[in-house]
Amino acid sequence: MDAYTPVSCDFHDELEAIATLHQTCRIVYRTEANATNEISGQIVDVYASNHADYAKLDDGTVIRLDQIVSVNDKPVSFSCD
């Protein structure tokens, strides 16, 4: 997989808020084959591992944050650093 590109702190905070509120959300993300996939579920954890950040959903799906295209139709924003 490509080098990790950090998402903005605001976007990271939004994902944590969605998780804290146990809200179901719709996530569009890119797969390793560079296809687009859409999934609905609850984010149960947002965490860092191996120099990247991830979101884990209630069904066990794990998505690297820089592979997310949008959450609830809101496009991902990346860090300016």
Secondary structure per residue as TSV (DSSP state, phi and psi in degrees):
chain	resnum	aa	ss	phi	psi
A	1	M	-	360.0	152.6
A	2	D	-	-64.8	166.6
A	3	A	-	-60.5	145.0
A	4	Y	-	-73.1	135.0
A	5	T	-	-110.6	114.1
A	6	P	-	-62.6	140.1
A	7	V	B	-81.9	162.9
A	8	S	-	-66.6	154.8
A	9	C	H	-60.5	-37.8
A	10	D	H	-62.5	-43.1
A	11	F	H	-66.7	-42.4
A	12	H	H	-58.9	-44.7
A	13	D	H	-62.6	-38.2
A	14	E	H	-62.5	-42.9
A	15	L	H	-63.1	-41.1
A	16	E	H	-65.1	-36.6
A	17	A	H	-66.0	-42.9
A	18	I	H	-59.8	-41.7
A	19	A	H	-65.5	-45.3
A	20	T	H	-61.8	-37.1
A	21	L	T	-84.8	-0.7
A	22	H	T	56.0	37.5
A	23	Q	-	-84.8	141.2
A	24	T	E	-78.2	135.8
A	25	C	E	-134.9	162.6
A	26	R	E	-108.5	123.3
A	27	I	E	-117.1	128.0
A	28	V	E	-105.7	129.5
A	29	Y	E	-145.5	161.7
A	30	R	E	-91.4	139.8
A	31	T	-	-91.2	173.2
A	32	E	T	-60.8	-27.5
A	33	A	T	-83.3	7.3
A	34	N	S	65.6	22.5
A	35	A	-	-89.6	163.7
A	36	T	E	-102.1	136.7
A	37	N	E	-128.3	151.5
A	38	E	E	-125.7	137.7
A	39	I	E	-142.0	147.5
A	40	S	E	-118.2	139.6
A	41	G	E	173.5	-176.6
A	42	Q	E	-101.1	134.6
A	43	I	E	-78.6	123.4
A	44	V	E	-103.9	-15.1
A	45	D	E	-160.2	143.1
A	46	V	E	-125.2	119.4
A	47	Y	E	-147.4	165.2
A	48	A	E	-107.8	140.9
A	49	S	E	-159.2	136.8
A	50	N	T	52.8	44.4
A	51	H	T	65.6	28.9
A	52	A	E	-147.7	162.8
A	53	D	E	-109.1	146.4
A	54	Y	E	-136.5	155.8
A	55	A	E	-118.4	132.0
A	56	K	E	-109.0	131.5
A	57	L	E	-97.0	165.8
A	58	D	T	-63.4	-19.0
A	59	D	T	-92.4	5.0
A	60	G	S	95.5	-8.6
A	61	T	-	-62.9	134.4
A	62	V	E	-119.3	127.8
A	63	I	E	-124.1	126.8
A	64	R	E	-70.4	132.0
A	65	L	G	-59.7	-33.3
A	66	D	G	-76.7	-1.3
A	67	Q	G	-94.5	-7.6
A	68	I	E	-74.1	135.0
A	69	V	E	-93.7	-45.7
A	70	S	E	-158.5	157.1
A	71	V	E	-128.6	121.7
A	72	N	T	51.3	44.4
A	73	D	T	69.3	5.7
A	74	K	E	-96.6	120.7
A	75	P	E	-64.3	147.0
A	76	V	-	-63.3	147.4
A	77	S	-	-120.3	141.4
A	78	F	B	-104.8	157.7
A	79	S	-	-65.1	143.5
A	80	C	-	-88.7	-6.0
A	81	D	-	-72.1	360.0
